[in-house]
């Protein structure tokens, strides 16, 4: 693995590549390059960014809730149940704004920085550089457009509801905060790069399950559901890219790098599975929900907070292919055992 540039000295690379015992990459090997070459070639047909945009305002239905009530961690708590319908609607609207911000923060602070390292060949994957760079760069363009999609979806909610609800009032999403903390505590550029790859892998392989939480709910605002559906279409492709990159990088890792990567992967899975109680605390405070802080303490104290995301079937399959299912420091019994 190459050392990543020091942010204080952007031009400084440590030009030190480790000797590899694996055979050299053959750029003419059609099988080895097939996945990324196919994905790169199909981009113009499948990418949401290449399609015509709908008029979201025309599709908005004022009588639909903005967010699935089933995704509220406190939906069964007496404090929430005692709220009137108007306040519950405000909570759900904020739930949608926070869902979008969570997605945007993941794209901007987790996925694209991780993909950027791949385009610099920091991980020495051995994949054909042109095919890999094209596919990953296309994915980065997709992620920028997804950010715009979710920003637009929040904007139309604010316009149609007449409620301010700025993203700037909310903290950085928990997934991005947890990655930032792990990177800050890493001791070397190599370790920071491994954390970035691990969290990017978790994000890109599990984001479809996260989007499913909204995309599969036909009772909510159609604009919101379709935003998640359209985002999903690109992410099925991104999952293949992330899976391929992780497996290729894994083949070049030393034993120590593998251990560090797996620890970061498990940490990323924990981060992506949990509710963001810090964000919910901020929302309830903004809305002036009396007893909101105590409600969140009750929820956390009773069960440690039930998982928001439970379907890690894609990551489970990756771990099976890497033969690390039993060594990954993650409790698989807490999530879906289904494999795709």
C-alpha positions, -999 to 999 in steps of 0.1 A, spaced: 0 0 0 13 34 -9 15 61 18 -13 87 14 -3 123 11 1 143 43 -26 170 43 0 195 56 22 188 26 -1 178 -3 28 171 -27 46 147 -3 43 110 -11 64 84 5 75 65 -26 78 31 -10 61 1 -25 62 -32 -7 74 -62 -26 45 -85 -35 46 -123 -36 15 -124 -58 19 -125 -96 19 -93 -115 -13 -80 -129 -19 -88 -166 -37 -59 -183 -48 -82 -211 -66 -106 -187 -102 -102 -199 -116 -121 -169 -97 -101 -143 -109 -68 -158 -144 -78 -168 -164 -64 -139 -150 -29 -138 -148 -26 -176 -185 -36 -180 -196 -12 -152 -177 16 -168 -191 9 -202 -227 8 -190 -225 41 -171 -243 62 -197 -273 39 -197 -278 32 -160 -265 63 -141 -292 85 -126 -272 116 -133 -276 109 -170 -314 107 -168 -340 135 -171 -350 150 -138 -387 149 -127 -405 180 -112 -405 171 -76 -430 198 -66 -457 184 -90 -453 150 -74 -455 161 -37 -486 149 -18 -493 170 13 -514 143 30 -486 117 32 -461 115 60 -425 124 50 -408 95 68 -417 60 80 -427 61 116 -413 26 120 -378 41 117 -381 63 148 -362 47 176 -387 61 201 -419 53 182 -433 31 210 -423 54 239 -451 71 258 -436 106 253 -438 102 216 -472 86 216 -486 115 236 -476 140 210 -504 155 189 -506 147 151 -491 181 141 -460 175 162 -456 139 151 -457 153 115 -429 177 123 -409 149 139 -413 128 107 -404 157 85 -372 162 104 -366 125 102 -366 128 64 -343 158 65 -319 139 88 -321 108 66 -310 129 36 -283 146 56 -270 113 67 -268 101 31 -251 133 20 -225 132 48 -217 96 40 -212 104 3 -191 135 10 -171 125 40 -168 87 37 -173 74 2 -158 99 -21 -126 104 0 -123 66 0 -128 63 -38 -103 92 -42 -76 70 -25 -84 42 -49 -79 65 -80 -45 73 -66 -38 36 -64 -29 39 -27 -40 3 -22 -20 -13 -51 -50 -34 -61 -34 -47 -92 -66 -40 -112 -61 -24 -146 -56 12 -138 -77 27 -167 -107 5 -162 -106 9 -124 -101 47 -125 -129 52 -150 -154 31 -130 -145 46 -97 -145 82 -110 -179 75 -125 -190 64 -91 -177 96 -76 -197 116 -101 -228 95 -91 -222 102 -54 -220 140 -61 -253 137 -79 -269 116 -51 -259 145 -27 -278 169 -50 -308 145 -52 -312 143 -15 -306 180 -11 -334 187 -36 -357 162 -18 -351 181 15 -356 214 -3 -390 204 -18 -401 192 17 -393 226 32 -411 244 4 -442 224 5 -445 221 42 -435 257 49 -411 246 77 -375 258 78 -357 226 89 -321 235 77 -295 207 75 -271 231 91 -290 228 123 -280 191 126 -246 176 135 -224 156 112 -239 122 106 -228 95 131 -213 73 105 -190 101 93 -182 112 129 -172 76 138 -149 73 108 -134 107 116 -127 96 151 -111 63 140 -89 81 114 -79 107 141 -67 79 164 -49 60 137 -11 62 140 0 62 104 -11 72 69 -14 35 61 -38 29 89 -58 60 80 -61 47 44 -72 12 57 -100 29 78 -111 49 48 -113 18 26 -131 -2 53 -158 25 59 -162 30 21 -167 -7 17 -193 -8 44 -211 22 30 -212 11 -6 -222 -25 1 -248 -17 28 -263 15 15 -289 -3 -5 -303 -19 26 -303 15 42 -322 30 13 -346 1 13 -359 14 47 -375 42 27 -377 28 -8 -399 -1 2 -424 20 22 -454 29 -1 -472 47 26 -449 77 28 -444 108 6 -439 94 -30 -412 120 -37 -392 107 -8 -397 70 -17 -387 76 -53 -356 95 -43 -344 64 -24 -354 42 -53 -335 62 -79 -305 64 -56 -306 26 -53 -302 20 -90 -267 34 -90 -257 18 -57 -262 -18 -70 -234 -10 -94 -213 7 -67 -216 -23 -44 -200 -44 -72 -172 -19 -75 -166 -18 -37 -167 -56 -34 -142 -60 -62 -119 -34 -48 -120 -48 -13 -112 -83 -25 -84 -72 -48 -68 -50 -20 -72 -78 5 -51 -101 -17 -22 -76 -13 -25 -69 24 -1 -82 50 -14 -101 80 -12 -69 101 -30 -49 75 -57 -75 73 -63 -74 110 -65 -36 110 -88 -35 80 -112 -61 97 -113 -41 129 -122 -10 110 -147 -29 89 -165 -42 120 -165 -7 135 -180 7 103 -207 -19 104 -216 -10 140 -217 27 130 -240 20 100 -263 -2 121 -271 22 148 -296 50 152 -280 85 155 -292 95 189 -271 127 188 -290 139 158 -324 129 173 -316 147 205 -309 179 184 -342 174 165 -363 170 196 -346 200 211 -353 221 180 -390 211 182 -392 217 219 -405 182 227 -409 181 264 -392 151 279 -374 143 247 -340 140 263 -354 116 290 -371 96 262 -338 90 244 -321 80 276 -349 55 283 -346 40 248 -308 37 251 -309 24 287 -336 -2 279 -318 -20 250 -288 0 241 -308 12 212 -322 -12 187 -304 -14 154 -317 8 126 -300 -13 99 -301 -51 102 -295 -63 67 -258 -68 62 -262 -97 37 -239 -81 11 -211 -76 37 -217 -111 50 -212 -125 15 -180 -105 11 -167 -118 44 -175 -154 33 -155 -148 1 -126 -135 21 -129 -164 45 -132 -141 75 -168 -146 86 -158 -161 119 -128 -139 126 -145 -105 119 -151 -89 154 -188 -84 147 -218 -101 162 -236 -116 132 -265 -128 154 -277 -92 157 -283 -88 120 -300 -106 91 -283 -139 82 -297 -138 46 -271 -138 19 -277 -123 -15 
